[in-house]
């Protein structure tokens, strides 16, 4: 009974923390967009050529832009809680419809990039740890260091130039149709997005494996004659899963914001390119909705990782209990 009550209390505290974080993030997002340079009323009035003081005052009153920041935020937050993200200044469509139309492309890109950096990054880190202090270890560390130093937009340009233009293996624009078409079109964007993450995950995997291999029970298993492959799989890798999964989750959560550059470079119609267009045209409702979605995605993923971590690492469970 006491254990069940303790779990319920932890769940309530975690949920309250998530809601408080979302509330604070929503205010920061709204205030940042509110304070951005440029007046949306000028855009809504049809440009400076058609602007008169009367027309400007009419537009401000119609869109509640003449109200104080607190009043505008309260109105926007109330609408968001009722799943009403407002209407786009530029397209005159519901913001929720615009986001829903663009989000699948971004989600596919993030998932594809996640598969790449998890498989390649974790694999490279395991290889470097198993072959520690050899040329293989040095090669993995050197290649991942180089990958981490290359910005995503530079990687995008290089990949487009070589694999898209010179070799013609992959298309350089669009997201494709069907599963195979989508994979084909998103390979270069996903690889551009995953390169830096791949390097970080491989480093964390290598260090976690090295730390786990130095534990006493691994030395005892090795002294008992357990095969090295079995030691790596059952003892070293299992104990290293906690930090590896945590880092993979954090990197994946941060990728929602990282798609802005990649989507722009490859001409993808995702929420990243939607955000860029909204900022350039002072389309405040769209910019606020996309930023809120990115922050919400990050908070949800990191909370899920925090909940899963104790299941992978019993030491964390013991400390928290």
Secondary structure, 3 states (H helix, E strand, C coil): CHHHHHHHHHHHHHHHHHHHHHHHHHHHHHHHHHCCCCCHHHHHCCCHHHCCHHHHHHHHHHCCCCCCHHHHHHHHHHHHHCCCCCECCCCCCEHHHHHHHHHHHHHHHHHHHHHHHHHHHHHHHHHHHHCCCCHHHHHHHHHHHHHHCCCHHHHHHHHHHHHHHHCCCCCCCCCCCHHHHHHHHHHHHHHHHHHHHHHHHHHHHHHHHHHHHCCHHHHHHHHCCCCHHHHHHHHHHHHHHHHHHHHHHHHHHHHHHHHHHHHHHHCCCCHHHHHHHHHHCCCHHHHHHHHHHHHHHHHHHHHHHHHHHHHHCHHHHHHHC
